[in-house]
Amino acid sequence: MSQTNTQKLIRDTFLDLARALETGRLEDAPGIALSAPGSEHGEDNALQAALQASRNGVNVHYIGSLSHPDLTCHEAQNEAQAHQVMERLLADGTCKGAVAMHYPFPIGVATVGRVPAPATGKPIYLATTTGTAATDRVEAMVRGAVAGIITAKACGVEQPAVGLLNIDGARQAEGILKKLNEQGYPITFAQSARSGGGCVLRGNDVLAGSSDVVVMDSLTGNVIIKMLSAFTSGGIYETTGDGYGPGIGEGYDRLVAIVSRASGAAVVANALSYTAQVAGSPWQDIASAEYRLAYQAGLKALLDELSARRNAPVREEIQAPPQEAVTQDIAGVEVMELEEAVRSLWKKGIYAQSGMGCTGPVVMVSEQNLSRALAALREGGFISG
């Protein structure tokens, strides 16, 4: 390297350091676009968020009708214009990620939100909060779990602990994820803080942050993140968390994160930092590796099996065995399959009834039939473990 080039490199380095000291960011940080129009709190809310994120080191590209000398600004008078500018900045590589209040993700892509657990302050990744990972609820939760793992790893969580919120579909999703794990896809399962343990989580676990990734369908996730983000304000102004997160999906290479129109400046600023953190990581390589491992472990076959069970022919009439006292509960059966699980035991000559315990649906059998019933339900795929 010539003396002139060396001097130029030294000069440019010191100029970059000087800018970093002045603005809080380095110029080679990945550009993150913010589509500002559309907030229920006015566009100035987004501008203040952009300034806050910029001071925290994010290379913000502000898109809107306002401007500020400390920001890189792109003019747009409304949300439609802002999205056009945002798409251009992403397409030409000026920005490596973006934050918007609305974005039409394709089926197969859903967002992974991040919010601190109220009891501990621990960041938890809510997989998922918007978009649709799959049109089937259980498949969406399985794919959401993978998306949550990808996002947590992109943010530096090497072995994220995964739990599933105790909602419809959780038990079936748990079974598929545990089979994937047994067949070679490494998953660290969380443990509920409640006495029963297990990776199926209660509402208490969300508050306590019992897992790094909490899996649920997007509609449930949307409600959860709204409540955790806005409970201190009465719901009209989101004050806490990092937004609804980036859209993650198989083969999807665009990094767009979502905030609510009710998100306050602090949440929008956090969302910009969250997006910059993912954008600054090899998130696409992480995603490719996770999906490859999942498919090698049999993801497609397990999802095909799920679909086949969904589309099974009309069930045959089965007569219940003679009634007997049922004193033993078997948990872990999905509520949507509860009656079919009971009928499968009847078919084997085991009298059973369906019920609902405090932790969810149960199959009730006699003490003498408990071991046979457990084996039969495992064989039929109604419970795991």
C-alpha positions in Angstrom: 0.0 0.0 0.0 1.4 3.4 -1.0 2.0 6.2 1.5 -0.8 8.2 0.0 -3.3 5.4 0.3 -2.1 4.7 3.9 -2.7 8.3 4.8 -6.1 8.2 3.2 -7.1 5.1 5.1 -5.9 6.6 8.4 -7.8 9.8 7.7 -11.0 8.0 6.7 -10.8 5.8 9.8 -10.4 8.8 12.1 -13.3 10.6 10.3 -15.5 7.5 10.9 -14.5 7.4 14.5 -15.3 11.1 14.9 -18.7 10.7 13.3 -19.3 7.7 15.6 -18.5 9.8 18.6 -20.8 12.6 17.4 -23.7 10.5 16.2 -23.3 7.3 18.1 -23.0 5.1 15.0 -20.4 3.9 12.4 -21.2 4.6 8.8 -20.6 1.0 7.8 -23.4 -0.2 10.1 -26.2 -1.9 8.1 -28.8 0.7 6.9 -32.2 0.2 8.5 -35.2 1.9 6.9 -38.1 3.2 8.9 -41.5 3.7 7.2 -42.8 6.6 9.4 -46.3 7.5 8.1 -49.3 5.8 9.7 -48.7 6.0 13.4 -51.7 6.6 15.6 -49.4 8.9 17.6 -48.4 11.1 14.7 -45.3 11.0 12.5 -43.2 12.9 15.1 -43.4 9.8 17.2 -41.5 7.9 14.5 -39.1 10.8 14.0 -38.2 10.8 17.7 -37.8 7.0 17.6 -35.4 7.3 14.7 -33.3 9.9 16.5 -33.2 7.7 19.6 -32.1 4.6 17.6 -29.5 6.7 15.7 -28.0 7.9 19.0 -27.8 4.2 20.0 -25.8 3.3 17.0 -28.4 2.4 14.4 -27.8 3.6 10.8 -31.4 4.8 10.3 -32.9 5.8 7.0 -36.0 7.8 7.8 -38.8 7.7 5.3 -41.6 10.3 5.8 -42.7 13.9 5.4 -40.5 15.2 8.2 -36.8 15.5 8.3 -33.9 16.1 10.7 -30.2 17.0 10.0 -28.9 14.1 12.1 -30.7 11.5 10.0 -30.6 10.2 6.5 -34.0 11.2 5.2 -36.1 10.1 2.2 -39.3 12.1 1.4 -42.7 10.4 1.4 -46.0 12.1 2.0 -48.0 9.0 2.8 -47.7 5.3 3.7 -48.0 4.1 0.1 -45.1 6.4 -1.0 -43.1 5.4 2.0 -43.4 1.7 1.2 -42.3 2.3 -2.4 -39.1 4.1 -1.1 -38.6 1.3 1.5 -38.8 -1.4 -1.2 -36.3 0.5 -3.3 -33.8 0.9 -0.4 -34.0 -2.8 0.3 -33.8 -3.8 -3.4 -30.7 -1.7 -4.1 -28.9 -2.8 -0.9 -28.9 0.7 0.7 -30.7 -0.8 3.6 -30.3 -4.4 4.9 -33.5 -4.3 6.9 -36.6 -2.2 7.5 -39.3 -1.4 10.1 -42.8 -0.8 9.1 -46.3 -0.6 10.6 -47.7 -2.9 7.9 -46.3 -5.3 5.4 -47.9 -8.0 3.3 -45.8 -11.1 4.0 -46.4 -14.1 1.9 -47.9 -17.3 3.4 -45.0 -19.1 5.0 -43.5 -16.0 6.6 -44.4 -14.8 10.2 -42.8 -12.4 12.6 -40.9 -13.2 15.8 -41.5 -10.5 18.4 -39.3 -9.7 21.3 -40.3 -8.3 24.7 -38.9 -8.4 28.2 -40.6 -10.8 30.6 -42.4 -8.6 33.2 -41.2 -10.5 36.2 -37.5 -10.8 35.3 -36.8 -8.5 32.4 -35.4 -11.4 30.4 -35.9 -11.0 26.6 -38.3 -13.6 25.2 -38.9 -14.2 21.6 -42.6 -14.6 20.7 -42.9 -17.0 17.7 -45.0 -15.7 16.1 -46.9 -12.4 16.2 -48.0 -11.4 12.7 -48.0 -13.1 9.3 -48.8 -16.8 8.8 -46.2 -19.5 8.9 -48.7 -22.0 7.5 -52.5 -22.2 6.9 -52.7 -25.2 9.3 -52.4 -24.1 13.0 -50.2 -27.0 14.2 -47.8 -26.7 11.2 -47.7 -23.0 11.7 -46.6 -23.5 15.3 -43.9 -26.0 14.3 -42.6 -23.7 11.7 -42.9 -20.8 14.1 -40.6 -22.7 16.5 -37.9 -22.9 13.9 -38.3 -19.2 13.1 -38.0 -18.4 16.8 -34.8 -20.5 17.0 -33.4 -18.7 13.9 -34.1 -15.3 15.3 -32.8 -16.0 18.8 -29.6 -17.4 17.4 -29.2 -14.4 15.1 -29.3 -12.3 18.2 -26.6 -14.3 20.0 -28.6 -16.9 21.9 -26.6 -20.0 21.1 -29.0 -22.6 22.4 -32.4 -21.0 22.8 -34.8 -22.9 25.1 -38.1 -23.5 23.4 -41.5 -23.7 25.0 -45.0 -23.8 23.6 -47.9 -21.8 25.0 -50.7 -24.1 26.3 -53.2 -23.4 23.5 -55.0 -25.5 20.9 -52.4 -27.3 18.8 -49.6 -27.1 21.3 -49.6 -30.8 22.2 -49.5 -31.9 18.6 -46.8 -29.3 17.8 -44.8 -30.5 20.8 -45.0 -34.1 19.6 -43.7 -33.1 16.1 -40.9 -31.0 17.6 -39.8 -33.8 20.0 -39.8 -36.3 17.1 -37.6 -33.9 15.1 -35.3 -33.6 18.1 -35.1 -37.4 18.4 -34.4 -37.7 14.7 -31.5 -35.3 14.6 -32.7 -31.7 14.7 -31.3 -30.2 18.0 -33.8 -28.4 20.1 -33.4 -27.3 23.7 -36.7 -27.6 25.4 -37.7 -25.2 28.1 -39.1 -26.3 31.4 -42.2 -24.7 32.9 -41.7 -23.0 36.3 -44.9 -24.6 37.5 -44.8 -27.8 39.5 -45.7 -30.1 36.5 -42.7 -28.9 34.5 -42.6 -29.8 30.8 -42.2 -27.5 27.7 -45.9 -26.7 27.4 -46.1 -23.3 29.2 -48.7 -21.6 31.2 -49.4 -17.8 31.3 -47.2 -17.7 34.5 -44.2 -18.8 32.4 -44.6 -16.0 29.9 -44.6 -13.5 32.7 -41.5 -15.2 34.3 -39.6 -15.8 31.1 -39.3 -19.5 31.6 -38.1 -20.0 28.0 -36.2 -18.0 25.4 -38.7 -18.8 22.6 -42.4 -19.0 23.3 -44.3 -20.7 20.4 -47.9 -19.9 19.5 -50.0 -19.1 16.5 -49.8 -15.6 15.1 -53.2 -14.4 16.3 -52.5 -15.5 19.9 -49.0 -14.0 19.6 -50.4 -10.7 18.5 -52.6 -10.5 21.5 -49.8 -11.5 23.9 -47.3 -8.9 22.6 -49.9 -6.2 22.6 -50.7 -6.9 26.2 -47.1 -7.1 27.3 -46.2 -4.0 25.4 -49.1 -1.7 26.4 -50.3 -3.0 29.8 -48.8 0.1 31.7 -50.6 2.6 29.4 -54.1 1.1 29.4 -53.5 -0.3 25.9 -53.5 2.8 23.7 -49.7 3.4 23.7 -47.1 0.6 23.6 -44.3 1.4 26.0 -42.3 -1.8 26.3 -40.5 -4.3 24.1 -38.9 -4.4 20.7 -41.9 -4.7 18.4 -43.5 -7.5 16.6 -40.2 -8.5 15.0 -38.8 -9.6 11.7 -40.6 -11.8 9.2 -38.9 -15.2 9.0 -39.7 -18.0 6.6 -38.2 -20.7 4.6 -36.2 -19.2 1.6 -37.3 -15.7 2.5 -34.4 -13.3 2.1 -36.0 -9.9 2.9 -35.7 -8.5 6.5 -38.8 -6.5 7.3 -39.9 -6.0 11.0 -43.2 -4.9 12.2 -44.3 -2.4 14.8 -47.9 -1.4 15.7 -49.5 1.8 14.9 -49.9 2.1 18.6 -46.2 1.6 19.3 -44.6 4.5 21.2 -41.3 6.1 20.3 -39.3 3.8 22.7 -40.8 0.7 21.2 -40.1 1.9 17.6 -36.6 2.8 18.5 -36.1 -0.7 20.1 -37.5 -2.3 16.9 -34.9 -0.5 14.9 -32.2 -1.7 17.2 -33.6 -5.3 17.1 -33.7 -5.2 13.3 -30.2 -3.9 13.1 -29.0 -6.6 15.4 -30.5 -9.3 13.1 -29.3 -7.5 10.0 -25.8 -7.4 11.4 -25.7 -11.2 11.8 -25.5 -14.0 9.2 -29.2 -14.5 9.7 -29.8 -15.9 6.2 -27.0 -18.5 6.7 -28.5 -19.4 10.2 -31.9 -19.8 8.6 -30.7 -22.0 5.8 -28.8 -24.2 8.3 -31.8 -24.6 10.6 -34.2 -25.5 7.8 -31.7 -27.9 6.3 -31.3 -29.7 9.6 -35.1 -29.8 10.2 -35.7 -31.4 6.8 -32.9 -33.9 7.3 -34.6 -34.9 10.6 -37.8 -35.6 8.8 -39.8 -32.3 8.9 -41.6 -33.0 5.6 -42.7 -36.5 6.5 -44.0 -35.4 9.9 -46.0 -32.6 8.4 -47.3 -34.9 5.7 -48.4 -37.3 8.5 -50.2 -34.5 10.2 -52.0 -33.5 7.0 -53.0 -37.2 6.4 -54.5 -37.4 9.9 -56.4 -34.2 9.3 -57.9 -35.6 6.1 -58.7 -39.0 7.4 -61.9 -40.6 6.2 -65.1 -40.5 8.2 -64.7 -42.4 11.4 -66.4 -45.8 11.9 -69.0 -46.3 14.6 -67.4 -47.8 17.8 -69.3 -49.1 20.8 -67.9 -48.1 24.2 -66.8 -51.0 26.5 -68.7 -51.5 29.7 -68.5 -48.4 31.9 -66.2 -48.5 34.9 -64.9 -46.0 37.4 -62.2 -43.7 35.8 -59.8 -42.3 38.4 -56.6 -41.7 36.4 -56.0 -38.7 34.2 -53.8 -38.8 31.1 -52.8 -35.3 30.0 -51.1 -34.3 26.7 -53.8 -35.1 24.2 -54.7 -32.2 21.9 -58.2 -30.9 22.5 -59.1 -31.3 18.8 -58.2 -35.0 19.0 -59.6 -35.7 22.4 -62.7 -37.6 21.3 -60.8 -39.5 18.7 -58.3 -40.6 21.4 -61.1 -41.8 23.6 -62.6 -43.8 20.7 -59.2 -45.3 19.9 -59.1 -46.7 23.4 -62.6 -48.0 23.1 -61.5 -49.9 20.0 -58.9 -51.7 22.1 -61.5 -52.6 24.7 -60.3 -49.9 27.2 -63.1 -47.8 28.7 -62.3 -44.1 28.7 -63.9 -40.7 29.1 -62.8 -37.3 28.0 -62.4 -34.4 30.5 -60.9 -31.1 31.1 -58.4 -30.5 33.9 -56.8 -27.3 35.1 -53.9 -27.7 32.6 -56.0 -28.7 29.6 -57.8 -31.7 28.2 -57.4 -35.2 29.7 -58.4 -38.8 29.0 -59.7 -40.5 32.0 -59.3 -44.3 32.5 -59.3 -46.7 35.4 -56.2 -47.4 37.4 -55.9 -51.0 36.1 -56.0 -49.8 32.5 -53.6 -46.8 32.9 -50.5 -48.5 31.5 -52.3 -50.0 28.6 -54.0 -46.7 27.8 -50.7 -44.8 27.9 -49.1 -47.3 25.5 -52.1 -47.2 23.1 -52.2 -43.4 23.0 -48.5 -43.2 22.3 -48.9 -45.8 19.6 -51.7 -43.8 18.0 -49.7 -40.6 18.1 -52.1 -38.9 20.5 -49.4 -38.3 23.2 -45.6 -38.1 23.1 -42.9 -39.2 25.5 
